[in-house]
Amino acid sequence: MNESLTNPTETDAETHEPDILRIGQSMTRMRLMTGRRLIGRLAIQSVAPGLELSHLDVLDTVRRAHEAGDVTVGTIAEMMRIDPSRASRIVAEMVGRNILRRKASQADARRIIVVMTPLGQRLLSEIRAQKLAFVSEVVKDWKPEEIEAFGELFEKFISGFESVFEARVKDIADEA
């Protein structure tokens, strides 16, 4: 039996090095292209001129965090890896624009949670539509099985990326 199949070695890593390098280079190209945040800017322009990209980040964070339960300013700060006072200022701006609202938690009336307003939900829907249109255009010439495979592998890659990142952040925090 081929030993490299049963016992991964440094040789295996070397064998995949060109592919891993290509992934890294592609990530750099993608970061440079998405660094301008064109999809978010298009959504802002069409739905809520005057918003900042950080507002969209908070909106998406509220959407993701809401799946796990009540969302607080602390939850937003933690998920976005920003200072709680900055998260509080952004939320206050968004409350002032009627994108988010604060309300008492049903589980603990002393606790204030953050929820989306109908305008916030509309903005989130517009962002989703912009992303869908953009990605659809990118893959319009792909075969359906290529789109399916890429979707599964990209999700797996991003989940792995998040796991490695979280572990490294935890290691750094533990060392401090």
C-alpha positions in Angstrom: 0.0 0.0 0.0 1.2 3.5 -0.7 2.5 4.8 2.6 1.7 8.5 1.7 -2.0 7.6 1.6 -2.0 6.1 5.1 0.6 8.3 6.7 0.6 11.9 5.5 4.1 13.3 5.4 5.9 16.5 4.5 6.2 15.1 1.0 2.4 15.3 0.6 2.5 18.9 1.6 5.2 19.5 -0.9 3.2 17.7 -3.6 0.3 20.1 -3.0 2.4 23.2 -2.6 1.7 24.6 -6.1 -2.0 24.2 -5.6 -1.9 25.8 -2.2 0.2 28.6 -3.6 -2.4 29.1 -6.3 -5.2 29.3 -3.7 -3.2 31.9 -1.8 -2.6 34.0 -4.9 -6.3 33.7 -5.8 -7.2 34.9 -2.3 -5.0 37.9 -2.7 -6.6 38.8 -6.1 -10.0 38.4 -4.6 -9.2 40.5 -1.6 -7.9 43.3 -3.8 -11.1 43.1 -5.9 -13.5 42.9 -3.0 -11.5 45.5 -0.9 -13.5 48.2 -2.7 -16.7 46.6 -1.4 -18.6 47.3 -4.6 -21.6 45.1 -3.8 -22.1 46.9 -0.5 -21.7 50.2 -2.2 -24.3 49.3 -4.8 -26.8 48.3 -2.1 -26.3 51.5 -0.2 -26.7 53.6 -3.3 -29.9 51.9 -4.3 -31.6 51.5 -0.9 -30.1 53.9 1.7 -27.8 56.6 0.4 -25.6 58.0 3.1 -25.0 54.8 5.0 -21.5 53.6 5.6 -20.1 50.1 4.9 -19.7 49.5 8.6 -23.5 49.8 8.8 -23.9 46.9 6.4 -21.4 44.9 8.4 -23.5 45.4 11.5 -26.7 44.6 9.7 -25.2 41.3 8.4 -23.8 40.6 11.9 -27.3 41.1 13.4 -28.8 38.7 10.8 -26.2 36.0 11.5 -26.3 36.4 15.3 -30.1 36.4 15.4 -30.1 32.8 14.3 -28.5 31.9 17.6 -30.7 34.0 19.8 -30.9 37.6 21.2 -28.5 40.1 19.7 -26.8 42.7 22.0 -24.3 45.4 21.2 -21.7 43.1 22.9 -22.6 40.3 20.5 -22.1 42.6 17.6 -18.7 43.9 19.0 -17.5 40.3 19.6 -18.5 39.0 16.2 -17.1 42.0 14.3 -14.0 42.0 16.5 -14.4 45.7 17.3 -14.5 47.7 20.5 -17.9 47.6 22.3 -18.0 51.4 22.4 -17.5 51.5 18.6 -20.3 48.9 18.1 -22.5 51.0 20.4 -21.9 54.1 18.3 -22.7 52.3 15.0 -25.8 50.8 16.5 -26.9 54.2 17.8 -26.5 55.7 14.3 -28.5 52.8 12.8 -31.2 53.2 15.3 -31.3 56.9 14.4 -31.8 56.0 10.7 -34.5 53.5 11.6 -32.5 50.5 10.3 -32.2 48.9 13.8 -34.1 49.3 17.0 -33.4 48.5 20.6 -35.9 46.7 22.7 -36.1 44.8 26.0 -35.3 41.1 25.9 -38.4 38.9 26.4 -36.2 36.6 28.6 -34.8 39.4 30.8 -36.4 42.8 30.6 -33.2 44.4 32.0 -31.3 43.3 28.9 -31.5 45.4 25.8 -31.4 43.6 22.4 -31.0 44.9 18.9 -33.4 44.0 16.1 -33.8 44.9 12.5 -36.6 47.2 11.4 -38.5 46.7 8.1 -36.0 49.2 6.5 -33.1 47.1 7.8 -34.7 44.0 6.4 -35.2 45.7 3.0 -31.6 46.8 3.0 -30.5 43.3 3.8 -32.6 41.9 1.0 -31.1 44.4 -1.4 -27.6 43.4 -0.4 -28.5 39.7 -0.9 -30.0 40.5 -4.4 -26.9 42.4 -5.4 -24.6 39.6 -4.3 -26.8 37.0 -6.0 -26.8 39.0 -9.3 -23.0 39.5 -9.1 -22.2 35.9 -8.4 -24.7 34.7 -11.0 -22.9 36.8 -13.6 -19.5 35.4 -12.6 -20.6 31.8 -12.9 -23.0 32.2 -15.9 -20.8 30.1 -18.2 -20.1 27.3 -15.6 -21.7 23.9 -15.7 -24.3 23.3 -13.0 -22.1 20.6 -11.4 -19.1 23.0 -11.3 -21.3 25.6 -9.5 -22.4 22.9 -7.0 -18.9 21.6 -6.4 -17.5 25.1 -6.0 -20.3 26.1 -3.6 -19.6 23.1 -1.4 -15.8 23.4 -1.5 -15.8 27.2 -1.0 -18.1 26.8 2.0 -15.8 24.1 3.4 -12.7 26.4 2.8 -14.3 29.4 4.5 -15.4 27.3 7.4 -11.9 25.9 7.8 -10.4 29.4 7.4 -12.7 30.7 10.2 -11.8 27.7 12.5 -8.1 28.2 12.0 -8.4 32.0 12.5 -10.4 31.6 15.7 -7.9 29.0 17.1 -5.0 31.4 16.3 -6.8 34.3 18.0 -7.5 32.2 21.0 -3.9 31.1 21.2 -2.7 34.7 21.1 -5.2 35.7 23.8 -4.1 32.8 26.0 -0.5 33.8 25.6 -1.2 37.4 26.7 
